[in-house]
């Protein structure tokens, strides 16, 4: 997929309940404009706010975004510091607007490595929006899919769950995204075709859409194109259709 403007309209039946997005391409967006990477991240925050509201307008109940991975600490110190400051600015600038629009905010990830000031800002956002129910925005920050599985296992063990009692349903209750259903649609912008340690457990049966569009350029048109691609998918969750329909599909392939 590339950036486009299909002007698509979808029925409620075609809309995924939960969309997950890897917001990639901020740095390249800035580089194309001969600007420091920080300006790409700033433009990316603006794009995120627009996308949250666009998803809410389309009846999507949950949006989960990959804001900062556990591997992102390896980036240059100046960039990491700038990102931490940008989070604080974004909370101050957009929290009231999102709260007034019915957005519930959840922060997902390991909070032990961030500053007290940043943790306080997250707690403020979660507290202010906890009763909202139009759409739940989960921001994955200092998050990794492998970390998520390990922390879930540790919590289960700490709660006294025995090995022979542990199954998929029980472990799922300990995952960091247990407050949301598994994502139906997984979008990655920026042209890369990989999951990058994002929602490894939860995305087992997600439909994937990869787009060349850099994240700051992602808007209504690109979201609608992804939703249209999702509506065309035949979701089987590991199964197949009835034998006649399956045979017909094989003949037409």
Steps between C-alpha positions, in 0.01 A plus 500: 500500500606857439345828614173540316156659515236236429206684667368173636193449718467188713209324666525425872540129416824579313655695785755326724435528870870542581772655282871489585753727330879505480555873441816488288668760282527812717877527457490451125216751471718761672809407298312553173434854621858557619379526858622334823331170588325666796276694263392173342401365842310822572310468172437137589323601823270729302426213262423270795242738645329533161501122455350438846208726419463355149482148644240614752294657221505169312376299798829331591494416871872449567814653351843382616817673381869420530651824631833386648639148496725349765772500231466874434723578799791418266429811295721808549460653847394835356216338304379294798505805726306696241239225476449495876450875501264477206277260693462755780423775248247278322317420824481868589387599149254226409375328817201727560400487132510121491321472833221728378463283188432188708843340462619269776881486527699201622881485516640154432860401574776487759483822703803430717750665263323832449514809718264572788378804308407288198327237714300776670389637162385154393310448822332836451393403148365164613316645798341786307372272223419178688121540470504579126370230268490632145838351410789360705845619395777274628844656463776238510805672647816316605316195377609179326301193411755265656509711817120479513496120487774472764332744739170316459666170592668659801172646624325167458773326699486771770125440527563134563379365167638149459663387176231240431229765555645754258334517160459767232186651648649528848830649379311751284357653819853603601602657169555874504214551255251284688254792510446475122403226255770375264556741208304422186711724278873565530636794297864593452595823326835599354553217252658244732346151497556356848332508841806621699409322825156661520201307640655160426237321708199711411554523122485123440194535275514867407466611138813690393521809282838650413514842341784711358337811643722661766319539831472883505326477160250238619148639488138420424573372149765254614288382793205439268722310256612272785141450613400413143780242484379355829141477375616290204680244719357155572569451870516132595696501828683182403196325351349478152159564350263218426634241257300621199603860540860395564507287183353788301768736627773254400360470147490875455852552638 
